[in-house]
Structure formats: structure tokens, C-alpha cells
């Protein structure tokens, strides 16, 4: 099931070894789905020549204040990251 744009999500807080495509600084953080980019094979498995199922890839928007808890100049600025569905821990439709 595709998660609709505007949905608030949390990224899994996992420290798996190996080739990981999810940046450390967004793990455990909450963001909002900006859009779905479609289904792709998991590069974490492909890096080791393992077979891979298709996973939904999302563009997720994070507020700077969510990512960096200390005093920042513009807390409402945003960062966007592309995240595969298996890294999304939970979500709540914000609409």
C-alpha cells in the first residue's frame, strides 16, 4: 500500500551493518511524505548481489528542528531524503 503525501512517518532507528542507503541523521526522526517515487529493487541487497523484492521509495521532508535538536538559525527550513518503505516504522495520515 502506498503511503499518501502529507502523511507523518517515523524512520526506523536501526544501526544495521553493511551497505545502508538511509542516512544516519534521519533514523528515529519524524518527517512527512512529500511523494512516492515508485517501486525499486532494494540497493542494500543488490550491493551484495542478493536477489531483491521491489520496495516503494518515498521522498520524505524533515524540518531542520527535527533533525538537529540544538539551536539552529532557521528551524523551519527543511531537508528532503529518499527512503525505502522498509525503513518506515510507523505512520499516521495527517489529512
C-alpha positions in Angstrom: 0.0 0.0 0.0 1.4 3.4 -1.0 1.6 6.0 1.8 -0.2 9.2 0.7 1.6 12.6 0.5 1.2 14.6 3.7 1.4 11.5 6.0 3.6 11.9 9.0 6.1 9.0 9.3 8.9 7.9 11.6 12.1 6.3 10.2 13.4 3.1 11.9 16.2 3.7 14.4 18.4 0.9 13.3 22.2 0.5 13.1 22.5 -2.3 10.7 26.0 -3.2 9.4 26.8 -3.1 5.7 25.6 -1.0 2.7 22.7 1.1 4.0 21.0 3.8 2.0 19.2 5.5 4.8 21.3 8.4 6.3 22.1 8.0 10.0 20.9 11.5 10.8 17.2 10.7 9.8 17.0 7.4 11.7 14.4 7.6 14.5 13.2 11.0 13.2 9.7 12.0 12.1 9.1 13.5 8.7 6.3 13.9 6.2 5.8 12.0 2.9 6.3 14.5 0.1 5.6 11.9 -2.7 6.1 8.4 -3.8 8.8 7.8 -6.4 7.6 4.3 -7.4 8.9 0.8 -6.7 12.6 -0.1 -7.0 14.8 -3.1 -6.0 16.5 -2.7 -2.6 20.1 -1.4 -3.2 21.0 -2.7 0.2 20.6 -6.3 -1.1 21.8 -5.5 -4.6 25.1 -4.3 -3.3 25.8 -7.9 -2.2 24.4 -9.5 -5.4 21.4 -10.8 -3.4 18.0 -11.1 -5.0 15.7 -8.2 -4.1 12.0 -7.7 -4.0 10.5 -4.4 -5.1 10.1 -1.7 -2.4 8.3 1.6 -2.5 10.6 4.6 -2.5 9.5 7.9 -0.9 10.7 11.4 -0.8 10.4 12.5 2.8 10.6 16.0 4.1 12.1 16.7 7.6 12.2 20.0 9.4 15.7 21.1 10.5 14.4 21.4 14.1 13.5 17.7 14.0 16.9 16.6 12.7 19.2 18.9 14.8 17.9 19.3 18.3 20.2 22.2 19.2 19.8 25.9 18.4 19.7 26.4 14.6 19.4 29.5 12.6 16.2 28.6 10.6 14.4 25.7 12.4 11.6 25.7 9.8 14.0 25.0 6.9 13.7 21.5 5.5 15.8 18.6 4.2 14.4 16.0 1.9 15.6 12.4 1.7 14.6 9.4 -0.4 13.7 6.5 1.9 12.6 2.9 1.1 9.4 1.7 2.6 11.1 -1.0 4.8 12.8 1.8 6.7 9.4 3.4 7.6 8.5 2.4 11.1 5.1 3.9 11.6 2.9 6.5 10.0 -0.3 8.4 10.7 -2.3 10.1 8.0 -2.2 13.8 8.7 -5.2 14.7 6.5 
